[in-house]
Amino acid sequence: MKTRWAVIANSSRARIFARVIGAGAWQDIQDLADKHAVDAPEAGRESRAPKDPSAEPEGTCLLSRLTAELKAARKRGDYEELILVMPETLQKSLRSALDANTRKLIIASTVDELPINSLTRLRKELAKRW
């Protein structure tokens, strides 16, 4: 049976879900957060992580990690189909960073910003759409 992966991401976080096609529900298998993401300051408090002006642009670290994970998982045979759900700029960057063999496995892509922190809602959206 084929395994389908879905990557739901924004500029600071990516969640990877997996599902055996025709059997079972979507399972959350990996949660990647951008190491350069800065927590929003609480009222009256400074941000917990200082911004480093020499740091890579927001999302760059996440993009590199996500690209490496998708390529390694493809080589291991962890999935045969891939779905991308993310903002347009991130999707373009990811597609250009992926190797040709990984890009070939993309069966669907949607420009969307789903609430990445709600696993229940994400699973429902995936089940409804794919």
C-alpha positions in Angstrom: 0.0 0.0 0.0 1.1 3.5 -0.7 1.8 6.0 2.0 0.9 9.7 1.4 2.5 12.5 3.3 1.1 16.0 3.8 3.2 18.9 4.8 1.3 21.8 6.4 3.6 24.8 7.1 3.9 28.5 7.7 7.1 30.6 7.9 8.0 29.3 11.4 6.6 25.8 11.7 6.0 22.7 9.6 3.9 19.6 10.5 4.2 16.4 8.6 1.3 14.0 8.5 1.2 10.5 7.1 -1.6 8.2 6.0 -1.6 4.8 4.3 -3.9 5.3 1.3 -7.2 3.6 1.8 -6.5 2.7 5.4 -6.7 4.7 8.6 -6.6 8.4 9.5 -3.9 11.0 9.2 -1.2 10.7 11.8 1.0 13.5 13.0 4.6 12.2 12.5 6.8 15.2 12.7 6.8 18.8 14.0 9.6 21.1 12.8 9.9 24.6 14.2 12.2 27.3 12.9 15.1 27.8 15.3 15.2 31.5 14.4 11.5 32.1 15.2 11.1 34.6 18.0 8.3 34.3 20.5 5.9 37.2 20.6 6.6 39.3 23.6 4.0 39.2 26.4 2.6 42.4 27.7 5.3 44.3 29.6 8.0 41.7 28.8 10.7 41.6 26.3 10.9 38.8 23.8 12.5 35.6 25.2 14.8 35.1 22.3 16.8 38.1 21.0 16.9 38.7 17.3 20.3 38.1 15.7 20.7 40.6 12.8 23.2 38.2 11.2 20.7 35.3 11.4 19.3 33.8 8.2 15.9 35.3 7.0 12.9 34.0 8.8 11.9 30.5 7.6 15.3 29.8 5.9 16.4 27.3 8.6 13.0 25.6 8.6 13.1 25.4 4.8 16.5 23.7 4.9 15.5 21.2 7.6 12.2 20.4 5.8 13.9 20.0 2.4 16.5 17.6 4.0 13.8 15.6 5.8 11.6 15.2 2.7 14.6 14.1 0.6 15.8 11.6 3.3 12.3 10.2 3.8 11.9 9.7 0.1 15.2 7.9 -0.2 14.1 5.6 2.7 10.8 4.9 0.9 8.7 6.4 3.7 6.2 7.9 1.3 5.2 7.6 -2.3 2.9 10.7 -2.6 3.3 14.2 -1.2 0.9 17.0 -0.5 1.9 20.6 0.2 -0.3 23.1 2.2 1.4 26.4 2.8 1.6 30.0 1.8 2.6 30.7 -1.8 6.1 32.2 -1.1 7.1 29.2 1.1 5.7 26.7 -1.4 7.7 28.3 -4.2 10.9 28.2 -2.1 10.3 24.6 -1.0 9.6 23.4 -4.6 12.8 25.1 -5.9 14.9 23.6 -3.0 13.6 20.0 -3.5 15.4 17.7 -5.8 13.6 16.5 -9.0 12.9 13.0 -7.6 11.1 14.5 -4.6 9.2 17.1 -6.7 7.9 14.2 -8.9 6.0 12.8 -5.8 4.0 16.0 -5.2 0.4 15.1 -6.2 -1.3 18.2 -4.8 -0.5 21.6 -3.4 -2.7 24.2 -1.9 -1.9 27.8 -1.0 -3.4 28.0 2.4 -2.7 29.1 6.0 -4.2 26.5 8.2 -4.0 26.9 12.0 -0.8 24.9 12.5 -1.2 24.6 16.3 -4.5 22.7 16.2 -3.9 19.0 15.5 -7.5 18.2 15.6 -8.5 20.8 13.0 -5.5 19.9 10.8 -6.5 16.2 10.8 -10.1 17.1 9.9 -9.0 19.4 7.1 -6.7 16.7 5.7 -9.5 14.0 5.9 -11.9 16.4 4.2 -9.6 17.3 1.3 -7.5 14.2 0.8 
